[in-house]
Amino acid sequence: MKTLGVDLAAAAKKTAVAVIEWSRGSARLVHLGLDVQDEEIVSLFGASDMTGVDCPVGWPDALIPFLAGHLAFDAGPVLEYDGIEGRRLLAYRDTDRFVTGRTRLIPLSVSADRLAHPAMRCAVIQAKIAALHGPQLRDGSGRLAEVYPTASLKIWGLNARGYKGRGSSEAERLAVLLGTLREQAPWLDLNGYGDRLAGSDDMFDAVIAALTARAVALGLTAGPDEAHAAAARTEGWIHLPTCGLDGLVA
């Protein structure tokens, strides 16, 4: 099995990819890239069994009638979301609320934060993948799943605070985090990429996305239940691992 992890940015710059090849009891990082264009992502998707993308794959269902009403000067659908609680429904998806309930982490809003720009690019990439490989269901039941590396790290007991950025303190924290990952997953062969990972939180997140994609492929994530299934099909669903790191190679 090969799993692809994508840490998606709004443009090629700072977009990272990682491919992990899996064997019984071991795994090897076979590809690592930074500043990656759409075409490479689509190509790597085609050569992988499961892809985990760190980016929303859809928008809140409530946002569509709200915007349509505003466009048509139809006050009804707009006023349905009056007040802070209404705006929360416009800003956050069902899966975002699920993740917060499980992990106490609050994902960035796809419709009201900087995450909207990567999500627009992600929608285009999904269309490009669909043209070559068929549409991928947004709930992660196909070969593409939405993942959240910060949540995966927390579930796996790795402290993910303070490693994102270019300062010396962030670099030190990333080095510690990478060392902890190596200790807790000795079966993962970084294949000489350790120094590059220690110097890029984007590439590190891509590796965590590829590890989470393995959990998705094995059915070891918290997928949407009946209460969340309909929203997951349209809005997307963040897959949280339900196993420890060692469960990925068991």
N, C-alpha and C positions, 0 to 999 in steps of 0.2 A: 504494500500500500504506500502511496505517496500522498502527503497532505501539504497544501499550500496555505500559507498565512500571508495576508495582505494588510499592512498598516496604511490606510488610504488617506492621502492629503488632497487638497483641492486641485493641485497640479502635480506634475511629475516630481518636482522638487520635494524632498522629504517623504515621498511615497516609497515604502519598503516592502520587499517580498522575501519570503523564506520557504524553502521546500525541504521537508523531512521525509526520508525514506525509512519505512518501518519493517523490522524483522521480528521474529519471536524473541522477546527478551531484550531487544536493543533497537536503537534508532540512530540515524545519521543525518546530519544537516548537509544536504547535497547542493544547495544553491542559496545564495544570499545576495540581494541586490538593493540598491538605493537610487533614488531619482528615476523611478520606473514609469514608463509610458503605458497607456492603455493597451497597446498591442501586445506588450510583453505579458501583462496580466492575463489577457484573454488566451494567449498561447500557453502560459503555465497552467491556467485553469484546465485547458483541454488535455494536458498531460498528467493531471492530478486526479485522485479518486475523490477527494473532498477538499473544499476551500473554505477557510474561515476568514471573513473580512471584518476588520475593525472599522465599521462605518454603518450607520443606519441604512437599511435597504428599502425603507418606505417612510411615509409620513402619517401623522395621526389621522384617523378616519374623520374626526370632527372638523379638521381643517378644510376639507373639500367643500361641504355645504356653506361653511362660513365665508370662504373666499368667493364662491359662486354667488351667494346672496349679496355680498358687497359689490361685486362686479355688476350685478343686475339691478342695483338700488332696491333690493328686496330686504326690508328690515327684519323680517321674521327670522330667518336662519341666523342672522347676525346677533340679534338680541337674545337668542337662546344661549349664547355664551357670554352674556354680560357678567361682570364681576370676576374676582380673582379665581374662583373655582372653575368658572367657565373657561378662563384663559389657560388654566392648567390643562384642561382637556385639549386645547388647541396646541399646547406646547409639548406635551408628553404623551407617549404612546402607552398602550396597555402593557407592553413588555417593559417599558421604563419603570412603571410603577411596580411591576412584579420584581424586577431586579432590586429596586430600593427596599421592598419588603423582605427580600431574602438576604441582602448583603449590607443594607444601610448606605450603600453608595447611590448617588443621584447622577444618572447619565446626563450628559449635555443634551439640551433640547435640539431636535433636528429642525424645528421650524422657528425657533426664537434665539438661536445662538450661532456661533461661528461654524458649527457642525453642518449647517445647511449647505455650504459650498462644497465640501467633500461629498455630501449626500447627492447633490445634483450630478456630480461626476460619477458617483456610484450607479445612479440610475442609467446613465449613458453606457457605462461598462456592462451593466446587466443586459441592456438591449443588444450590445455587440456580442455578448456571450450567447444570448438567445438566437441570434441570427446564425451562429455556427453550431451551437450545441443544444439548442432548444431552450425554452423558458425554464428558469430555475425558481421553484416555489419559494416565496419569501419566508415561510415558516421553517426553512432549513431541512425540509424533508427530501430535497433533491441532492445536488452536489455542491451547493453554495449555502453557507450558514453565516448569519451575523454573530459576531463574537465581541467580547469586551475584555481585553487583556487585564485591565486593572482588577476586574471582578474575579477572573480566573486566578490571578496571583493571590488575591485575598483568600479565596477558597482553598488554595493549595498551601496556605500558611506562609506565604512570602510577603514581607512588608514592602508594598509598592509605593510608599510615600517618598516624594522628594527626588525622584530620579530623572524627571523630565526637564530638560533644559540644557544650556551650554556652559553653565558656570562650573567652577571647581567643585563646589559642594554636590551638585547634581552628578558630576562625573564620578565622584567618590561613592555616592550612593548607588549609582548604576553598577560600578565595579563590585560592590558588596552584594548587590542583588544577583548579579551574574554568578558570583562565587557561590552563593546559597543555592541557586538553581543547579549548579554543577554538583554540589554536595548531595542534594536531594534527588537528583536524577542522574546518577553515575552511568546509567545505561545510554545516555544521550551523548553521542560523539559529535562535537562541534566542528570537527574536520578542519582545524586550523583557522576557523573564523572567530575565535575568541576575542582577539584584539579588536576586530571590526565591531563586534557586538558591544564590547566595553566602551566604544567611542560613539555609539549611536543608539539613543533610546528608541528611535523609529525602527531600526533593524531588530532590536531586542523585542519590541512589541510584535513584530512580524513573526518571530519565532514562537512567542507565546500564543499568537493566533493560530499558527500551524499545529501546536500542541493541542489547543482546544479543538481544532478541526478533527483531530484524531479521536477525541472524546465524543464528538458528534457522530463520527463514522461508526463508533462502537456502541452507540446508543446509551452513552454514559453522560448525558446532560439532562437538565430539567427542561424538557420540551413542553409545548403548550398543552394543557389538558382541555377538556370539553368546554370549560368556561372561557378559555382564552383562544380557542382554536380559530374562531371566525376572524377576530382582530388580527391574529398572527398571520393569516393568509393574505391580508391586505397591507397591514402596517409593518410586518416583519417581526422577528422574534430573536432576542438575544439568548444564545445558548450558554447556560452556566454549567460547568462540570459538576457531576455528582460523585466523582471518584477522586482519589488522590493521584499524584503524579505516577506512582508505581502501577496504578490501574491501567495506564495507557499501554503498558507492555506486558500485562499479565496474560 
